[in-house]
């Protein structure tokens, strides 16, 4: 067991590859660039889902979401995702590594990957951090207040009209107490670098100050570039503004604010890079760096209203390239270099790839001819938001497209996106949405056949070949 390499699976949550210099980006990330020089940088990695939980289960199972079953659905969104994760008992890389003698350690700032989430049960030790301040309110007062309106102004006016001054005072006291408590907590977080630092320092401190039995499998999830990345987002206190922006055609997040968000994203990435540098320096000084397998990747990216052609800021539900085409940087033990094969790197190949390297197979086992990504609706239960009055009912019709299931297939330079609720081709090739103008009908029919084979038994309509 002493000869087995240590393994680091480092997830830079929500990181788009086009912000990194090794993929053509302009963000100052000297530590990730130094790692890339010792590594193999794969150019065509595709996340199997556009959000956290399905992709992470794919990381450990080697299965797509339709196969492992831990994913959102059109009716409930991701409402029951933690129950599904706790019930998962399929193929599991971490358990296989533990049987080989590995000490499995998890460190995460992601709310879905924390102690008690179900993901933690696979590890010997798992530690989680809250990366953002939370508003703590009296639930009974809050629930009572929703009978009178959906926002502070509406609630206050309704109580005034009714002459219920006692309830108004109770509501005001609770609002003021929770607001002041939140502001105090927020100031403490901001002193630690929030919203650009979200527990990366704590994760690195915890790892570098601990002693672990080896061989070691270390999983780390860093949330620095996950929203919020600006103070404006923090003060919104929830994700409603993102969905509102999508449904209202961009009336909430103007271009000026989006520039601020993109700049905040870059600043968060630079802050994260500095912490990754601390981690890598520790591994070098400890003699662990050269002998370790280090896999750095993202579970999904982030849409940022790209020049106006995607009216969306956030992730989940859609299969835009900014959401599913992700970085994949692999440093082999001994800094061994390989030449990647032609094709696409599906992140579902990560478990077999890691086991192969442990067993001495220094080769590209992540690249294949085809890569697939899929969404089963919104990961947020939007219907509850409409029913609870958080989103106006008149937007519900426009919101239906968010609930649609989708799949994308990459093959031989082509990309096919299908809305499986309507059985409609949304995109073929690079950005080509007018299928009547397709220049390679044979390739389109070939990829539709691939999709037919892939769809499994779930309800998903594949367009008929023409």
Order of alpha helices (4+ residues) and beta strands (2+ residues): beta-alpha-beta-alpha-alpha-alpha-alpha-beta-beta-alpha-alpha-alpha-alpha-beta-alpha-alpha-alpha-beta-beta-beta-alpha-beta-beta-alpha-beta-beta-alpha-alpha-beta-beta-beta-alpha
